[in-house]
Amino acid sequence: MVPLLLVLLLAVVLFGVGFAVKALWWIALIVLVIWLLGFLVRSGGGRWYRW
């Protein structure tokens, strides 16, 4: 019974880590797109953020 619980616990932890990593990849992708848009807008003459 204990090994079964350990395997289930490991599966839940790995699923949670996988979901968190996937969410972080999406956040990184969104930040990259915003940064690129800001770079293009800034090179066009306007400056809409202060980084």
Secondary structure, DSSP 8 states (H G I E B T S, - for coil): -HHHHHHHHHHHHHHHHHHHHHHHHHHHHHHHHHHHHHHHHHHTT------
